[in-house]
Every structure is written in C-alpha cells, then in structure tokens.
C-alpha cells in the first residue's frame, strides 16, 4: 500500500497558509514539520491530500506559558527567563535527574507519553516544543 501524501504549510489555516513541503507518510511529514519548527517556530500544520484532513500543529506561543510554569516549579527560575532559545546549561538543576523530572512533568501537563529518543532530544525549550508539536500532531486527541 502506498503511503498517503501530506502537504506541510506554515500558518494557522489553509486559506492563509504558505506551502512548505510535500511528503509521503505521516511519520515523515511529522518529522519534517518538527525540523521546520526547530529552525523557525510555527505554527505549522499538515494537510492530508487524499482525505482533506488537517492535522494542526501546536503554536509555540500557546505552549511556552505552560513550559515557563513547569520550569518555575521544577527549577525555581524566573519564568520570563525561559524562551525558545533556552538550553539545558542555562538552567541550574536541568541536569540528568532534573531532566527526568522535567520529562515527567511534560507528560503530565500535556497529557502525552514520551519515548526514550524524545527524552534525549529535548535539550532546549525549542526542541521540547517540537516534540510536543509532533506528539499532538500524531495524536490530536491528546
């Protein structure tokens, strides 16, 4: 069976979006959208050509406030110091043990389950947003 074709757009709706790429297969489309989001924050969305289905991307502006609160609670940092460019070395306590606590807090706050490759990938706030975006795109009910 041939993989479904997906188009990736930048924007909030198809009517005002800019086409970015065409990919076959949802996994590949989600990975491409995540790669785009790491370079340039979204919002992005994936449009399934054959079924006219839109899988919405998470807007970083909607995720960042919740992430800031998580960082405040876990690491006792000023939430305003947490941005998409924040990296693990920037946050005291975001070490290996702190990272496990962060991943657990992310799973609870965003109602999703992360796998080990995603744990290791999330070493910046931008990467965290991208992983949340991918999870929500693949499983929009979460």
C-alpha positions as CSV (number, residue, x, y, z in Angstrom):
1,X,0.0,0.0,0.0
2,X,1.4,3.4,-1.0
3,X,1.9,5.9,1.8
4,X,-0.6,8.8,2.0
5,X,0.6,12.2,0.7
6,X,0.8,15.1,3.1
7,X,1.5,18.8,2.4
8,X,3.1,20.9,5.1
9,X,2.0,24.6,5.5
10,X,3.1,27.5,7.6
11,X,0.2,29.3,9.1
12,X,-2.9,28.8,11.1
13,X,-5.4,27.9,8.4
14,X,-5.1,26.5,4.9
15,X,-6.7,29.7,3.5
16,X,-3.9,32.0,4.7
17,X,-1.0,29.4,4.8
18,X,2.2,29.2,2.9
19,X,3.0,25.8,1.4
20,X,6.4,24.5,2.7
21,X,6.8,20.9,1.5
22,X,5.1,17.7,0.3
23,X,5.9,14.4,2.0
24,X,4.6,10.8,1.8
25,X,3.7,9.1,5.1
26,X,2.6,10.7,8.3
27,X,5.8,9.9,10.2
28,X,7.9,11.6,7.6
29,X,5.6,14.6,7.4
30,X,5.6,15.0,11.2
31,X,9.4,14.7,11.3
32,X,9.7,17.3,8.5
33,X,7.3,19.7,10.3
34,X,9.3,19.2,13.5
35,X,12.5,20.0,11.7
36,X,11.0,23.2,10.3
37,X,9.7,24.2,13.7
38,X,13.2,23.8,15.2
39,X,14.6,26.3,12.6
40,X,11.6,28.7,12.7
41,X,8.8,28.5,15.3
42,X,5.4,27.7,13.8
43,X,2.6,27.4,13.7
44,X,2.7,24.7,11.0
45,X,0.1,22.2,10.1
46,X,0.0,19.1,7.9
47,X,-2.8,18.6,5.3
48,X,-3.6,15.1,4.2
49,X,-4.2,15.5,0.4
50,X,-6.2,12.3,-0.1
51,X,-8.7,12.8,2.7
52,X,-8.8,16.6,3.1
53,X,-7.8,16.2,6.7
54,X,-5.8,18.8,8.5
55,X,-3.6,17.8,11.4
56,X,-3.0,21.0,13.3
57,X,0.4,21.9,14.7
58,X,0.9,23.3,18.2
59,X,1.6,27.0,18.2
60,X,4.7,27.7,20.4
61,X,3.1,30.8,21.8
62,X,0.4,28.6,23.3
63,X,2.9,26.1,24.7
64,X,5.5,28.4,26.1
65,X,3.5,29.8,29.0
66,X,2.8,26.3,30.3
67,X,6.5,25.4,29.9
68,X,7.6,28.5,31.8
69,X,5.4,27.5,34.7
70,X,6.9,24.0,34.6
71,X,10.4,25.4,34.7
72,X,9.4,27.7,37.5
73,X,8.0,24.9,39.6
74,X,10.8,22.4,38.9
75,X,13.9,24.6,38.7
76,X,12.8,27.7,40.7
77,X,13.7,30.1,37.8
78,X,12.0,33.3,36.7
79,X,9.5,32.2,34.0
80,X,10.4,35.3,31.9
81,X,14.0,34.0,31.5
82,X,12.7,30.8,29.7
83,X,12.5,31.3,25.9
84,X,12.6,29.1,22.9
85,X,16.4,29.6,22.9
86,X,16.8,28.3,26.5
87,X,19.2,25.3,26.7
88,X,19.8,22.9,29.5
89,X,23.1,24.5,30.6
90,X,21.2,27.8,31.0
91,X,19.0,26.4,33.8
92,X,20.5,25.4,37.2
93,X,19.2,22.0,38.0
94,X,18.5,20.9,34.5
95,X,20.9,18.0,34.8
96,X,20.2,14.3,34.2
97,X,18.0,14.0,37.3
98,X,16.3,17.3,36.6
99,X,15.7,16.2,33.0
100,X,13.8,13.1,34.1
101,X,11.6,15.2,36.4
102,X,11.1,17.7,33.5
103,X,10.0,14.9,31.1
104,X,7.6,13.5,33.7
105,X,6.1,17.0,34.3
106,X,5.8,17.5,30.5
107,X,3.9,14.1,30.2
108,X,1.5,15.2,32.9
109,X,1.0,18.8,31.8
110,X,0.5,18.0,28.1
111,X,-1.2,14.6,28.6
112,X,1.2,12.6,26.4
113,X,3.8,9.8,26.6
114,X,7.4,10.4,25.6
115,X,9.7,7.7,24.4
116,X,13.4,7.5,25.2
117,X,14.6,9.1,21.9
118,X,12.4,12.1,22.7
119,X,13.8,12.3,26.2
120,X,17.3,12.6,24.8
121,X,16.3,15.0,22.0
122,X,14.8,17.6,24.4
123,X,17.8,19.6,25.4
124,X,16.4,23.0,24.5
125,X,13.0,24.6,25.0
126,X,12.6,24.8,21.2
127,X,13.2,21.0,21.0
128,X,10.6,20.5,23.7
129,X,8.0,22.5,21.8
130,X,8.9,20.5,18.7
131,X,8.4,17.2,20.4
132,X,5.1,18.3,21.9
133,X,4.0,19.5,18.5
134,X,4.9,16.1,16.9
135,X,3.0,14.2,19.6
136,X,-0.1,16.4,19.3
137,X,0.0,16.2,15.5
138,X,0.3,12.4,15.6
139,X,-2.3,12.1,18.3
140,X,-4.6,15.1,18.1
141,X,-7.0,13.7,20.7
142,X,-4.2,14.2,23.4
